[in-house]
Amino acid sequence: MSKTQILIDEEEFAVAANSFRELSQEVRALHKDVSDMLNDLRTGFDTPAGRKFYNSCYAGLLLPLIEQVTVIEHIADNLTTAKNMYAPVFDEYRDLVNDLNR
């Protein structure tokens, strides 16, 4: 029977949550850029075919980006929640190590 180790790094929770929050901002910026480009195209391409193209791009490009932001922010929130939930364990571990080192 093999032993399995589970390692939890307190700082990595914060680093990962911050990384996902940064990614969320990058995806938001991408969404804005794509949206701006499509709106420019929409203005100059105001025909039935142009509207169909815009609607297709909206459904195929913009909505998935919005949904991706939601998922990324949910992951960041969950990492922050996990860090906060484990905080007492990390605090007790530090106290134990300090007591043993005295």
C-alpha positions in Angstrom: 0.0 0.0 0.0 1.5 3.3 -1.0 1.3 6.5 1.0 -0.2 9.5 -0.6 0.9 13.0 0.4 -1.3 16.0 0.1 0.6 19.2 0.1 -1.2 22.5 0.6 0.7 25.7 0.2 -1.0 28.7 1.8 0.7 31.2 -0.5 -0.2 29.3 -3.6 -3.9 29.7 -2.9 -3.3 33.5 -3.0 -1.0 33.4 -6.0 -3.5 31.2 -8.0 -6.5 33.4 -7.1 -4.6 36.5 -8.2 -3.5 34.8 -11.4 -7.1 33.9 -12.2 -8.3 37.4 -11.4 -5.6 38.8 -13.8 -6.7 36.3 -16.4 -10.3 37.5 -15.9 -9.2 41.1 -16.6 -7.4 39.9 -19.7 -10.4 38.1 -21.0 -12.6 41.2 -20.3 -10.1 43.3 -22.3 -10.3 40.8 -25.1 -14.1 40.9 -25.0 -14.0 44.7 -25.3 -11.6 44.6 -28.2 -13.6 42.0 -30.1 -16.8 43.8 -29.3 -15.4 47.2 -30.5 -14.2 45.6 -33.7 -17.6 43.9 -34.3 -19.4 47.2 -33.7 -17.2 49.0 -36.2 -17.9 46.3 -38.7 -21.6 46.3 -37.9 -21.7 50.1 -38.6 -20.2 49.7 -42.0 -21.9 46.5 -42.9 -25.6 47.4 -42.1 -27.3 44.8 -44.3 -29.3 41.6 -43.6 -26.1 39.6 -44.3 -24.1 42.0 -42.1 -26.6 41.7 -39.2 -26.6 37.9 -39.5 -22.8 37.9 -39.5 -22.8 40.1 -36.4 -25.3 37.9 -34.6 -23.3 34.9 -35.4 -20.1 36.5 -34.1 -21.9 37.7 -31.0 -23.1 34.2 -30.2 -19.9 32.5 -31.2 -17.3 34.9 -29.9 -18.7 37.4 -27.4 -21.0 35.2 -25.3 -18.4 32.5 -24.8 -16.0 35.2 -23.6 -18.5 36.5 -21.1 -19.2 33.0 -19.9 -15.5 32.3 -19.6 -15.1 35.4 -17.4 -17.8 34.0 -15.1 -16.0 30.7 -14.8 -12.6 32.3 -14.2 -14.0 34.6 -11.5 -15.7 31.6 -9.9 -12.4 29.7 -9.7 -10.7 32.7 -8.2 -13.4 33.1 -5.6 -13.2 29.4 -4.8 -9.5 29.6 -4.3 -9.9 32.6 -2.0 -12.6 30.7 0.0 -10.3 27.7 0.2 -7.4 29.8 1.5 -9.7 31.4 4.1 -11.1 28.0 5.2 -7.6 26.5 5.6 -6.2 29.6 7.4 -6.9 28.2 10.9 -5.1 25.0 9.9 -2.0 26.9 8.7 -2.1 29.1 11.8 -2.3 26.1 14.1 0.5 24.4 12.2 2.8 27.5 12.6 2.0 27.6 16.3 2.8 23.9 16.6 6.1 24.3 14.8 7.0 27.3 17.0 6.1 25.3 20.2 8.2 22.4 19.0 11.2 24.7 18.3 11.3 26.2 21.7 
